[in-house]
Amino acid sequence: MALPAASALFLREAELRRGIELLAFGHGALLRAGDARLAAIGLGRAHQRALYFIARRPDATISALLGLLSVTKQSLGRVLNDLAARDLIETRPGDQDRRQKLVRLTEKGRALEAELFELLRARLAAAYAEAGQGAVSGFWAVLEGLTPPEQKRLLGGFD
């Protein structure tokens, strides 16, 4: 089913509300793709986000993860403790500063992250294929416009 194109008056309240609703419903549907698998092992979406960004940034510091995830130190600590207790992550001291804690996925953590990523990838790839390249570029531009500058800088480090 093709969605109607945005009108030339896309900054009107009705158009903005439609965008907010589509973003909320689409985001929820995307994340629900992994919920059953996470629930089966007693984890939640916060754990999935942490696994994803740790996979993208092996040996990230706790400070870097706090910036990427935009969570409190207490929340991140709880999530990391849960992941460590399940042997999904490991930590080691920093190379230059031994007080730093560097976090990376274990083999078991890499396998789970890959499984969860595949669930999201399949759903997002299907939506991308239906929308087409131009729509994906526009979608990225809108999301970049919503991303705070400090987080945009963090995105530059991904390959």
Sine and cosine of phi, psi and omega as CSV:
sin_phi,cos_phi,sin_psi,cos_psi,sin_omega,cos_omega
0.00,0.00,0.85,-0.52,0.01,-1.00
-0.99,0.15,0.71,-0.70,0.05,-1.00
-0.99,0.16,0.47,-0.88,0.06,-1.00
-0.92,0.40,0.54,-0.84,0.04,-1.00
-0.95,0.33,0.48,-0.88,0.08,-1.00
-0.90,0.43,0.60,-0.80,0.01,-1.00
-0.97,0.24,0.21,-0.98,0.06,-1.00
-0.90,0.43,-0.28,0.96,0.03,-1.00
-0.98,-0.19,0.73,0.68,-0.12,-0.99
-0.91,0.40,-0.15,0.99,0.03,-1.00
-1.00,-0.07,0.05,1.00,0.07,-1.00
-0.93,0.36,0.37,-0.93,-0.02,-1.00
-0.84,0.55,-0.69,0.72,-0.04,-1.00
-0.87,0.49,-0.65,0.76,0.01,-1.00
-0.93,0.36,-0.66,0.75,0.02,-1.00
-0.91,0.41,-0.67,0.75,0.04,-1.00
-0.88,0.48,-0.66,0.75,0.04,-1.00
-0.87,0.49,-0.67,0.74,0.04,-1.00
-0.89,0.45,-0.67,0.74,0.02,-1.00
-0.89,0.45,-0.69,0.72,0.00,-1.00
-0.91,0.42,-0.71,0.71,0.02,-1.00
-0.89,0.45,-0.64,0.77,0.03,-1.00
-0.89,0.45,-0.70,0.71,-0.01,-1.00
-0.90,0.43,-0.74,0.68,-0.03,-1.00
-0.93,0.36,-0.66,0.75,0.02,-1.00
-0.91,0.43,-0.68,0.73,0.02,-1.00
-0.88,0.47,-0.72,0.69,0.02,-1.00
-0.87,0.49,-0.69,0.72,0.00,-1.00
-0.90,0.43,-0.64,0.77,0.02,-1.00
-0.88,0.47,-0.74,0.67,-0.05,-1.00
-0.94,0.33,-0.49,0.87,0.04,-1.00
-0.89,0.45,-0.33,0.95,0.00,-1.00
-0.83,0.55,-0.54,0.84,-0.02,-1.00
-0.97,-0.23,-0.06,1.00,-0.11,-0.99
-0.86,0.50,-0.68,0.74,-0.04,-1.00
-0.90,0.44,-0.68,0.73,0.01,-1.00
-0.91,0.43,-0.69,0.73,0.03,-1.00
-0.88,0.47,-0.72,0.69,-0.01,-1.00
-0.87,0.48,-0.59,0.81,-0.02,-1.00
-0.88,0.47,-0.43,0.90,0.00,-1.00
-0.92,-0.39,0.21,0.98,0.09,-1.00
0.97,0.26,0.46,0.89,0.04,-1.00
-0.88,-0.47,0.21,-0.98,-0.01,-1.00
-0.77,-0.64,-0.15,-0.99,-0.06,-1.00
-0.90,0.44,-0.53,0.84,0.04,-1.00
-0.89,0.46,-0.61,0.79,0.03,-1.00
-0.92,0.39,-0.65,0.76,0.01,-1.00
-0.89,0.45,-0.69,0.73,0.02,-1.00
-0.87,0.49,-0.70,0.72,0.00,-1.00
-0.90,0.44,-0.71,0.70,0.03,-1.00
-0.85,0.53,-0.68,0.73,-0.02,-1.00
-0.87,0.49,-0.77,0.63,-0.06,-1.00
-0.96,0.28,-0.49,0.87,0.10,-1.00
-0.93,0.38,-0.61,0.79,0.06,-1.00
-0.90,0.44,-0.61,0.79,-0.02,-1.00
-0.97,0.25,-0.43,0.90,-0.02,-1.00
-0.74,-0.67,0.95,0.31,0.04,-1.00
-0.86,0.52,0.61,-0.79,-0.03,-1.00
0.91,0.41,0.50,0.87,0.11,-0.99
-0.94,0.35,0.53,-0.85,0.10,-1.00
-0.99,0.17,0.28,-0.96,0.08,-1.00
-0.86,0.50,-0.66,0.75,0.02,-1.00
-0.86,0.50,-0.68,0.74,0.02,-1.00
-0.90,0.44,-0.66,0.75,0.03,-1.00
-0.91,0.42,-0.63,0.78,0.05,-1.00
-0.86,0.51,-0.66,0.75,0.02,-1.00
-0.93,0.38,-0.67,0.75,0.00,-1.00
-0.92,0.39,-0.66,0.75,-0.11,-0.99
-1.00,-0.02,-0.28,0.96,-0.03,-1.00
0.79,0.61,0.78,0.63,0.05,-1.00
-0.82,-0.58,0.19,-0.98,0.04,-1.00
-0.98,0.21,0.34,-0.94,0.03,-1.00
-0.87,0.48,-0.61,0.80,0.01,-1.00
-0.90,0.44,-0.71,0.70,0.01,-1.00
-0.89,0.45,-0.71,0.70,0.01,-1.00
-0.89,0.45,-0.66,0.75,0.02,-1.00
-0.86,0.52,-0.68,0.73,0.02,-1.00
-0.88,0.47,-0.72,0.69,-0.01,-1.00
-0.90,0.45,-0.73,0.69,-0.01,-1.00
-0.90,0.44,-0.62,0.79,0.06,-1.00
-0.89,0.46,-0.68,0.74,0.04,-1.00
-0.87,0.49,-0.71,0.70,-0.03,-1.00
-0.92,0.39,-0.64,0.77,0.03,-1.00
-0.92,0.40,-0.64,0.77,0.00,-1.00
-0.89,0.45,-0.44,0.90,0.02,-1.00
-0.99,-0.11,0.17,0.99,0.00,-1.00
0.85,0.53,0.65,0.76,0.02,-1.00
-0.98,-0.18,-0.36,0.93,0.05,-1.00
-0.71,-0.70,0.32,-0.95,0.13,-0.99
-0.67,-0.75,0.45,-0.89,0.02,-1.00
-0.83,-0.55,0.41,-0.91,0.09,-1.00
-0.51,-0.86,0.34,-0.94,0.03,-1.00
-0.93,0.37,0.42,-0.91,0.03,-1.00
-0.92,0.40,0.39,-0.92,-0.01,-1.00
-0.94,0.33,-0.73,0.68,-0.02,-1.00
-1.00,0.00,-0.58,0.82,-0.03,-1.00
-0.84,-0.54,0.96,-0.28,-0.07,-1.00
-0.91,0.41,-0.25,0.97,0.03,-1.00
-0.97,0.23,-0.37,0.93,0.04,-1.00
-0.94,0.33,0.52,-0.85,0.09,-1.00
-0.91,-0.42,0.86,-0.51,0.02,-1.00
-0.99,-0.17,0.69,-0.73,-0.10,-0.99
-0.89,-0.46,0.68,-0.73,0.09,-1.00
-0.56,-0.83,0.31,-0.95,0.03,-1.00
-0.98,0.19,0.56,-0.83,0.18,-0.98
-0.99,0.15,0.06,-1.00,0.07,-1.00
-0.85,0.52,-0.68,0.73,0.03,-1.00
-0.89,0.46,-0.63,0.77,0.03,-1.00
-0.92,0.40,-0.66,0.75,0.04,-1.00
-0.88,0.47,-0.64,0.77,0.00,-1.00
-0.91,0.41,-0.70,0.72,0.02,-1.00
-0.91,0.40,-0.69,0.72,0.01,-1.00
-0.88,0.48,-0.66,0.75,0.01,-1.00
-0.90,0.44,-0.64,0.77,0.03,-1.00
-0.90,0.43,-0.72,0.70,0.02,-1.00
-0.92,0.40,-0.66,0.75,0.02,-1.00
-0.88,0.48,-0.64,0.77,-0.01,-1.00
-0.88,0.48,-0.60,0.80,0.04,-1.00
-0.89,0.45,-0.69,0.72,0.03,-1.00
-0.94,0.33,-0.67,0.74,-0.03,-1.00
-0.86,0.52,-0.71,0.71,-0.03,-1.00
-0.88,0.48,-0.69,0.72,-0.02,-1.00
-0.93,0.37,-0.71,0.70,-0.03,-1.00
-0.93,0.36,-0.64,0.76,0.01,-1.00
-0.88,0.47,-0.63,0.77,0.03,-1.00
-0.90,0.44,-0.68,0.73,0.02,-1.00
-0.92,0.40,-0.66,0.75,0.05,-1.00
-0.87,0.50,-0.73,0.68,-0.03,-1.00
-0.88,0.48,-0.64,0.77,0.01,-1.00
-0.93,0.36,-0.61,0.79,-0.07,-1.00
-0.98,0.20,-0.61,0.79,-0.02,-1.00
1.00,-0.09,0.29,-0.96,-0.11,-0.99
-0.85,0.52,-0.71,0.71,-0.02,-1.00
-0.88,0.47,-0.65,0.76,0.01,-1.00
-0.92,0.39,-0.62,0.79,0.02,-1.00
-0.90,0.44,-0.68,0.73,0.04,-1.00
-0.87,0.50,-0.69,0.73,0.04,-1.00
-0.90,0.44,-0.66,0.75,0.04,-1.00
-0.87,0.49,-0.72,0.69,0.03,-1.00
-0.88,0.48,-0.65,0.76,-0.01,-1.00
-0.89,0.46,-0.66,0.75,0.03,-1.00
-0.91,0.42,-0.72,0.69,0.00,-1.00
-0.89,0.45,-0.63,0.78,0.07,-1.00
-0.89,0.46,-0.61,0.79,0.05,-1.00
-0.90,0.43,-0.45,0.89,0.04,-1.00
-1.00,0.08,-0.30,0.95,-0.08,-1.00
-0.99,0.17,0.81,-0.58,0.03,-1.00
-0.87,0.49,0.52,-0.85,-0.04,-1.00
-0.80,0.60,-0.64,0.77,-0.03,-1.00
-0.91,0.42,-0.51,0.86,0.05,-1.00
-0.99,0.13,-0.51,0.86,0.08,-1.00
-0.85,0.52,-0.64,0.77,0.01,-1.00
-0.89,0.45,-0.58,0.82,0.00,-1.00
-0.93,0.36,-0.51,0.86,-0.01,-1.00
-0.92,0.40,-0.45,0.89,-0.05,-1.00
-0.88,0.48,-0.35,0.94,-0.06,-1.00
-1.00,0.08,-0.01,1.00,-0.01,-1.00
-1.00,0.00,0.57,-0.82,0.04,-1.00
-1.00,-0.05,0.00,0.00,0.00,0.00
